Amino acid sequence: MISRVKRYFLEISEFSTKIHLNIPKSYKIILDHQKDFHLNKFFYKQIGAEHYWRDRLSWSDKDWIRYVTNTNLETHVLKNEDDLVGYYEQEYHPSSNTVELINLGVLKDFRGLKLGSTLVNHAIASASRKNPDRMWVHTCSLDHKHALQNYISKGFEIFKEEEIDFVA
């Protein structure tokens, strides 16, 4: 079945010096210095299952390793004590001095707690430390129902919209 999907490309170029992370007690966001592809693969499959993330499902472990060991890629993991909660991936592009927020999401059991908002704030704060000209992300009508509004509420602005055919 083919359906139309609305895709939004957003950017932020003004980085506030004060970003309120609002990380709840017992939660922490850590940078995966180990570059453990299993984490990225796990989150991609678990979070992406409901949002039709499919591009990487056919990747071999070798593909995943190549992806996560990119020196410009960072994976930040949200945990509640030792439980995995969510993550985001962002890549710095030195040639354009931009940061791309590639994927961001929260596992199903932790949704509704505004943790996606916390992750977006953290991603912006992390990106701003690189002093980029801009940070950008794309989202679509298949993503979480609050994704677009979450980005806009943090200062992202839509710079491109398109409709694409999607085969379910």
N, C-alpha and C positions, 0 to 999 in steps of 0.2 A: 504494500500500500504506500502510495506517495502522498506526502502532505507538504504544506508550505511551512517553513520555519523562518521566523524573524531573527536576524542576527544583528547584534549591536557591537560596535567598536567604540571603546571609551578611553579617554586619556585624562591624566592630571599632570599639570606642569607647575603648579604652585604648591609647594610642600610646607605645611605649617611647622613651625618650630615646636609646637606643643600638640602632640597627638595623645589623646587619652585612650589607653589600651583597655582599661576596664577588664582585666583578667581576673576571673573569680578565684577565690581562695581554693587551694588544692589543685589549681590548674597551672600549667606552665607551657611556654612555647620554646622549643629548643631547635637549634640548627643541627641538622644531621651531618656532622663532620665525617661520619663513617662512610657516607655516600652509599648506603645500603639499598640497592635496587629493590629488594623485597618490600621495603616500606612503600616506595612509590608505586610499585605494582599492586600491592594490597589496597592502598587507598584508591588508586585509579579504578580498579575493578569493583570495589565495594561502593564507593560513592557514585562512580560512573554508571553503574548498572541501572539506576533509576532515571538517569539523564541522557542515556544513549551515547555515552562516551565509548567509541568503538575503534578509533584510529590505532590504538596501541594493543588491542586484544590479540593480534596476530604476532606481536613481537616475541622473539626468542629471548632467553636470558642474556645472551650476548648483546642484543639490541638494547635491552634495559640497562645493562652495565655501561655501554657506550653513552647512553643518554645521561645517566646520573653522574658519570665521571667527567662530564663537561665542566671545565674549571669555572665557567661563568654561571652555572646553574646552582641554585640553592634550594634545598628542601627544608622547610620549617614544619615541625610536628607539634601539634597541640595534644597535651596529655592531661589527664586527671589522675594524679598520683602516678601509677604505672600503666593505666589504661590509655590506649590510643583513642583519640577523639576526632582529630581532623588534621588537615595539612594544607600547605600551599607550596607551589613551585614557582620560582621566579628566575628569569635569566637576564643577566646584564649583557647588553650589546654595546661593546666599546666603540665600534665604528660609528654608531649613531648616538652614542651616549644616552641610551634609553634602557629602561627596565621593562621587561614583558612579564606580566603576571599570567602564567600559563594555566595552572589549575589551582583551584581552591575549593575546599569542601569539608563538611562535617559528617561523620558517620550517623546513620539513621537514629540510633539510640540517644544521640545527644542533640538532635535538632529541636528547635523551639526555645533554646536557651540564649539566643543572640550571640552564639559563639562564632558564627560566620562574620558578624560585624567585628568581633574582636580580631579575627584573622585578617580581615581587610585592613583594619587599622594598623596591625602589626606589619603587614606587607608594605604598606605605605611608609611607615617609620623605617623599616629595614631598607627599602629602596632609596629613601631620601639620604641615607648615609653615604650613598655612592655619588651624590650630587648630580643626578641625571637631569637632562633637559626635560624629560617627561617619563611617565610610567603609563603603560597601556595594557588593556585587557579586552577580551571579547567575551560576550555572553550571548545566550540565545533563549528563545521561548521554551526550549526543552530543559533549561537549567532550573534550579530552585525558584519558586514563584517570587521570592524576595531578592533574588540576585541582582537584577538590574537596579532596583531601588536602593539596595545596599550600597552599590558602587556610587550611584548619584549622590546619596546622602553623605558620602565621604569626600565629595569634591570632584569626582570624575565627571567628565562631560562627554556626551556622544559626539563623535566626529564622523561616523559613517554608520548607515543602516542599510541592510539588504534583506531580501527574501530569497531563500534557496529551497530547492526541492530536497526533501528528505525521504528516504526509503526506510520504513519501519521494519 
